[in-house]
Amino acid sequence: MDIETFEAPRAGRVFRYILRDGSQLLRSRAFVNGQLVYSSDCPDPPCHEEFIVPPNAAGEMLQVMGEDSRGQTISRDFLILGENSSNSGGFSAAG
């Protein structure tokens, strides 16, 4: 299973990612500092996901998680940039 992103998450803006290579139903969840901010079930991967990052979350950690019907899981952590940050390629993903 894999999580593909195209740019860093920014406070108050839409964050998009693709959850792929899972088996059947995929559950996608996103947390900011441990609080659930997004949840979706996708019956037919790859799953194209998007949600608005909370506007007051600059400098916080975003965790994106995926789980498939076989119990495989994946998780990626991202630092949330400010809404108008000029740093377009310097985000880090670990997981």
Buried (B, 14 or more C-beta within 10 A) or exposed (E): BEBEBEEBBBBBBEBBBBBBBBEEBBBBBBBBEEEEBBEBEBEEBBBEBEBEBBEEBBEBBBBBBBBBEEEEEBBBBBBBBBEEBEEEEEBEEEE
